[in-house]
């Protein structure tokens, strides 16, 4: 039997528009599973990192990430941008 996802957090960031990424959704149990399902439906990358998840989960919905998380989130976003570029080049 598959273990239910304990927690999930969704972020949104539009380069050039947003000053910093912000939390757009978060939840536990069934809500976490739904957040992940929506991400999969829209081909949004999912990162599994318990320490990062715990830090982000403390934030409120619509709250910008704190400066101490900028570096790790920048690394995640850079990875996503590279993956999207590679995918576009193959199409």
Secondary structure, 3 states (H helix, E strand, C coil): CCCCCCEEEEEECCCCCCCCCEEEEEEECHHHHHHHHHHHHCCCCCCCCHHHHHHHHCCCCCCECCHHHHHHHHHHHHHHHHHHHHHHHHC
